[in-house]
Amino acid sequence: SVSNVPVADPENRGATNRRAAASATGVRSPLCRGRSSAVGNLPIAEADRIVKLHLDTDFGGDPDDACALTMLLGWPGVELVGITTVLDVDGLRAAYVAHVLALARREGIPVAAGAGVSLTTPERADPIAVDERHWPLDLPPRPSPPGAALDLLARSVEAGATLVAIGPLTNLAKLETVRRGILVRARVVVMGGWLRPPAAGLPGWWPEMDFNIQWDTRAAAIVAATAGNLTLVPPTAALPAHLRTADLPRLRSSGALGALLASQSEARAEEYGMSVLGRDHVALPDDLLNFHYDPVACAVAVGWPGAVVEEARLRLRVEGGLASFRSEPKGRPVRVIVDVDGERFREAWIAAVEAAQRQAAGAEPMV
């Protein structure tokens, strides 16, 4: 998840120049190869191969986590082998995950509540708990035994799954701390990592807005230093991917999960003044509801071809309590998403959400 609080728009390169430069130096993800499906022309990995994913999430705050999970449940060729929650003191975030899985009839996916607080502060950040527009008020928490989340993460790594972190990196850092060297063997995709300001016409975005990294800079430093195959999806790169009011009729008509995502997104947009943010920035739609930060990161992990990738050597620097990635000749090799095709993603996302609910209704086979 990422903070949506707007800040002033900085001076930076124009969107056209940014896309041109990225296209000149970018390379496509290896997972982009493969055939297309009938679901919104979504790419499948090789026809005889399933992409295994493990989702690590701070579910229950910004609805983009729920939007990401629902998308993955409907994306062809994807097997979710495990889900762990972070910043989950009492297991309420895990309960929200279980609720979504129940609506999708995917209760067989293993879920474990993980770290409760940041390794850096140690502060806690609680999910939304008293707003029925987001979640039913009677869901009981689902705490897990100590170590259960790390065990589930380790099993996923051993199974060859890509770890997709769409919350603070506390669970992954703790896994590396207790099982040294395990992240060297893992492919890790992170929603987070500030490198540069966004394109002109988009909201200004500075390192303090990068919640997943800033909430636990110690954890971020551990993962950045040890992950053997790391891809960063900076929030600035995902800003062109939007959820809009115009999407709500199709979303609500898709089923119970779509209706839940619509309700959550409307409530979030009202709280954070997203329509005002949209009207104030020429590169955003006037009917903006939310940014698809976490869904974009998950789509990158499964090989969606609408993202532009750059190879870079980066080092995480923490100055004044703020962390940002710097380009350095002796830095670690990292893949960085620098741009996405927002309109293409909008259709891919909602098509996958619809597919997840057709599967729940028995109209399509599940992975």
ABEGO torsion letter per residue (X at the ends): XBBABBBBBBBBBBAAAAAAAAAAABBBBAAABEBBBABGGBBBBBAABBBBBBBBBBBGBBAAAAAAAAAAAABBGBBBABBBBBGBAAGAAAAAAAAAAAAAGAAABBBBBBBABBAAOBBBBBBBAABAAABBAABBBBBBBBGAAAAAAAAAAAAGBBBBBABBAAAAAAAAAABBGAAAABBBBBBEEBABBBBBGBBBBBAAABAAAAABAAAAAAAAAABABBBBBBAAAAAABBBBAAAAAAAAAAEAAAAAAAAAAAAAAAAAGAAAAAAABAABBAABABBBAAAAAAAAAAGBAABBBBBBBBBBBBBGGBBBBBBBAABBBBBBBABBBAAAAAAAAAAAAAAAAAAAAGABBBX
